[in-house]
């Protein structure tokens, strides 16, 4: 490759990675502020009158609606992304998310419009889910398919950086408005992070419009290798990859919502830890994740993706008992320390998940396949994590160990899914690489 071609490839890769990162960070910011508000605000603004535990479960159920809608977004936008290209689809998902989030910021509460308040909130949450359902897979592909083979893992990790970046921005915004007196915070302060989405989306659109189309998609289009119905083709050629992709994604989705939503509600509610203190803990964890994920991707380039993912998940298993002892102690320092160790393990796995999933699907159905596996996991397991954990906690009278068993089960299921998906993808790649021999006569 000439120096000019190499420079052009590097510039293309850089623009694609930045565009994917910025757009994904904005999408996750929008999604995370809803989770934070679900833990701190919505039970009082949209579900008043119920006892605190029931109102919180209603708030978490509304939170889950976004996850129920995510596979719909994955199927819709995956279909068009595999047929028409990744870039334009990602512009639409960013606009849709920004509009839904901004409208939540001006939505009147139950005291003003009665039952229509939670109904509209649920509808807007569903739009958020459809948008992020189409966003994540497309952003992963824009970054990894425009990268060289050696740098695909790191490019995928930078897409995953959108999650901690969005969490940092969301937590900073809620930390600022959370300093308001409680009555002002509930009356109008919580709306500011949602209204900020409008400005962020404009910035994201400017950056994303400068990104070129995915190289793999262009090659498939030039070779006439695009398929008519990507969803049907996914289940025809790779049903096992979809199933194992769901299992491999469990902690990639569940871990963030376990800490940022369920643990936040648990510690600031029954355990009476100061709201600002816990928001600062979550901010510190998000910063740690942002710093650590690229390092984990670089380590994976040396020792292998699967090893880093499995060792990271194993570290999370080791930390389960210390985490729940820390939470039971209601000691913020102890909670922060144990969660930080788990975050190092969990986010090492998460940093590599994007490239790991993308690599398992053929390029002409990759957008649909990756989106379907990841978003089905979000619906079936990830998004329900705060609701199920809260139900277990309430049913056990506040004992943490039922929740600990639930958390451990999700970790073991993720380990099994990751290992099995790697075996399947490797065997498929080996089979595809075998030369075809002509039959003898």
Order of alpha helices (4+ residues) and beta strands (2+ residues): alpha-alpha-alpha-alpha-alpha-alpha-alpha-alpha-alpha-alpha-alpha-alpha-alpha-alpha-alpha-alpha-alpha-alpha-alpha-alpha-alpha
